[in-house]
Amino acid sequence: MGFNWWREAEPDETSPQAIIDRVQAEWRAERRHDRIRAAQAAESADMGLWPTGWPHEAPEHPLSVPEAHATMQRHRGCRADGCPRKAAARQTLIDAGRMVPDTARLYPASPRMH
């Protein structure tokens, strides 16, 4: 055995790299499972739970930042210029500094709720 004995050693399940790889694989699997579960929950919430057209109406009260985030996720298939609820959520996030619109694009003026 020389100076590089550790490089020539057989890799086993307790090597630092094996542990790192295993933890990363577990983390990725958990994240993938969480994304699938969230997508299924969003689909079930959108299907038949709400009356037709109701989720797209402008909210009756100013949205909080967490409500705006949830609304943006729920209305990811909508355009802000065609969905008053998404437009209100978008404006809430812009006002809170959580979203910065692309300045190279022209956006239609969205109604502010105050």
C-alpha positions as a Python dict, from the first residue, in 0.01 Angstrom:
ca = {
    (1, 'M'): (0, 0, 0),
    (2, 'G'): (135, 332, -100),
    (3, 'F'): (40, 690, -50),
    (4, 'N'): (-269, 661, -278),
    (5, 'W'): (-421, 359, -104),
    (6, 'W'): (-755, 541, -65),
    (7, 'R'): (-780, 603, -440),
    (8, 'E'): (-722, 238, -515),
    (9, 'A'): (-966, 110, -251),
    (10, 'E'): (-1287, -56, -360),
    (11, 'P'): (-1585, 181, -339),
    (12, 'D'): (-1844, 64, -91),
    (13, 'E'): (-2180, 179, 42),
    (14, 'T'): (-2022, 391, 316),
    (15, 'S'): (-1789, 598, 102),
    (16, 'P'): (-1863, 971, 117),
    (17, 'Q'): (-1954, 980, -253),
    (18, 'A'): (-2190, 683, -218),
    (19, 'I'): (-2364, 853, 74),
    (20, 'I'): (-2389, 1181, -119),
    (21, 'D'): (-2529, 1000, -425),
    (22, 'R'): (-2784, 812, -213),
    (23, 'V'): (-2902, 1126, -32),
    (24, 'Q'): (-2932, 1316, -361),
    (25, 'A'): (-3131, 1032, -518),
    (26, 'E'): (-3366, 1024, -218),
    (27, 'W'): (-3405, 1402, -230),
    (28, 'R'): (-3481, 1397, -605),
    (29, 'A'): (-3736, 1118, -559),
    (30, 'E'): (-3907, 1310, -279),
    (31, 'R'): (-3917, 1632, -485),
    (32, 'R'): (-4057, 1441, -784),
    (33, 'H'): (-4322, 1284, -559),
    (34, 'D'): (-4413, 1627, -415),
    (35, 'R'): (-4448, 1776, -764),
    (36, 'I'): (-4672, 1490, -877),
    (37, 'R'): (-4886, 1521, -563),
    (38, 'A'): (-4917, 1899, -609),
    (39, 'A'): (-5013, 1857, -975),
    (40, 'Q'): (-5278, 1600, -883),
    (41, 'A'): (-5416, 1827, -612),
    (42, 'A'): (-5433, 2119, -856),
    (43, 'E'): (-5611, 1905, -1115),
    (44, 'S'): (-5865, 1777, -864),
    (45, 'A'): (-5926, 2132, -739),
    (46, 'D'): (-5987, 2256, -1093),
    (47, 'M'): (-6214, 1971, -1199),
    (48, 'G'): (-6574, 2018, -1100),
    (49, 'L'): (-6510, 2181, -765),
    (50, 'W'): (-6575, 2538, -874),
    (51, 'P'): (-6876, 2670, -1064),
    (52, 'T'): (-6803, 2751, -1427),
    (53, 'G'): (-6629, 3087, -1463),
    (54, 'W'): (-6610, 3157, -1091),
    (55, 'P'): (-6235, 3113, -1039),
    (56, 'H'): (-6158, 3360, -1318),
    (57, 'E'): (-6358, 3652, -1181),
    (58, 'A'): (-6174, 3939, -1015),
    (59, 'P'): (-6138, 3884, -640),
    (60, 'E'): (-6368, 4078, -410),
    (61, 'H'): (-6081, 4177, -179),
    (62, 'P'): (-5713, 4259, -233),
    (63, 'L'): (-5510, 3938, -242),
    (64, 'S'): (-5236, 3871, 11),
    (65, 'V'): (-4898, 3764, -124),
    (66, 'P'): (-4955, 3392, -40),
    (67, 'E'): (-5301, 3408, -202),
    (68, 'A'): (-5146, 3572, -509),
    (69, 'H'): (-4883, 3297, -534),
    (70, 'A'): (-5150, 3027, -510),
    (71, 'T'): (-5366, 3207, -767),
    (72, 'M'): (-5076, 3236, -1012),
    (73, 'Q'): (-5010, 2863, -976),
    (74, 'R'): (-5377, 2771, -1012),
    (75, 'H'): (-5417, 2994, -1317),
    (76, 'R'): (-5089, 2906, -1488),
    (77, 'G'): (-5280, 2820, -1804),
    (78, 'C'): (-5452, 3161, -1817),
    (79, 'R'): (-5320, 3483, -1963),
    (80, 'A'): (-5323, 3781, -1728),
    (81, 'D'): (-5495, 3996, -1993),
    (82, 'G'): (-5780, 3744, -2018),
    (83, 'C'): (-5822, 3641, -1654),
    (84, 'P'): (-5904, 3917, -1404),
    (85, 'R'): (-5810, 3697, -1107),
    (86, 'K'): (-5466, 3623, -1249),
    (87, 'A'): (-5421, 3991, -1336),
    (88, 'A'): (-5499, 4089, -975),
    (89, 'A'): (-5258, 3825, -843),
    (90, 'R'): (-4989, 3940, -1084),
    (91, 'Q'): (-5030, 4302, -976),
    (92, 'T'): (-5016, 4202, -608),
    (93, 'L'): (-4686, 4022, -666),
    (94, 'I'): (-4546, 4317, -863),
    (95, 'D'): (-4649, 4562, -589),
    (96, 'A'): (-4490, 4337, -324),
    (97, 'G'): (-4165, 4317, -520),
    (98, 'R'): (-4201, 3940, -564),
    (99, 'M'): (-4235, 3964, -943),
    (100, 'V'): (-4056, 4190, -1186),
    (101, 'P'): (-4218, 4211, -1530),
    (102, 'D'): (-4000, 4200, -1839),
    (103, 'T'): (-3946, 4564, -1935),
    (104, 'A'): (-3889, 4473, -2299),
    (105, 'R'): (-4252, 4366, -2338),
    (106, 'L'): (-4561, 4579, -2352),
    (107, 'Y'): (-4824, 4471, -2104),
    (108, 'P'): (-5182, 4591, -2104),
    (109, 'A'): (-5267, 4801, -1801),
    (110, 'S'): (-5421, 4579, -1538),
    (111, 'P'): (-5677, 4719, -1296),
    (112, 'R'): (-5531, 4774, -950),
    (113, 'M'): (-5734, 4674, -651),
    (114, 'H'): (-5710, 4920, -364),
}
